[in-house]
Amino acid sequence: MTALAPAAGSRRVLADIIARPSTRARAFAMDATLVLAGVAVVALLAKVSFYIGPVPITGQTLGVILVGAALGARRGAASLTSYMLLGLAGLPIFAGPVAGPAYVLSPSFGFIVGFIPAAFVAGWFAQRAWDRRPVLAFVGFVAASIIPFLVGVPYMALILANVVGSDVSFASIMGAGVLPFIVPGLIKAAFAALLVPAAWLLVRSLDRRARD
């Protein structure tokens, strides 16, 4: 087991279906591969986006939920930390064509920071088997989806007021950074709450066939 693997006593997540290598070095290499695969998933879904204001509606949150649930809390958080750092290093993996260190001045950067604890929370619920039943998965995934707003909305207000120079009010921030995302967020959480339990059903079905 490596530092990124789920803690002792936690239930398996989807990534744990893969047989763990016997040596610590190989186990670490596998965890690193899973973390980078998570980066790729979020980067791909980030390109599914459209702007309705200073913060775009994207597929990133869906990717964050899926990566956290599939990899578990620690690997999920490591994956989204890597995603943020690689984007700041200049890789074009954020929504839109802009990347690099200057992205910290983007109104949407706070949401990217919030993706890290969001993935951890999605993984935390998954490690307690909430991802195996659609209703419980939906509750856990909605909880995880809220977290980026706790970081992103205050950060957006700060950037708009002090960098962009916009007039900022509670109503304008709610209109730009919260209200347009409620329904899409619920839809993405619901989709993930169907997809992940379906993946577990497939795993159990294949496992039964292997035993027969």
Secondary structure by P-SEA (a helix, b strand, c coil): cccccccccccccccccccccccaaaaaaaaaaaaaaaaaaaaaaaacccccccccccaaaaaaaaaaaaccaaaaaaaaaaaaaaaaaccccccccccccccccccaaaaaaaaaaaaaaaaaaaaacccccaaaaaaaaaaaaaccccccaaaaaaaaaccccccccaaaaaacccccaaaaaaaaaaaaaaaaaaaaaaaaaaaaaaac
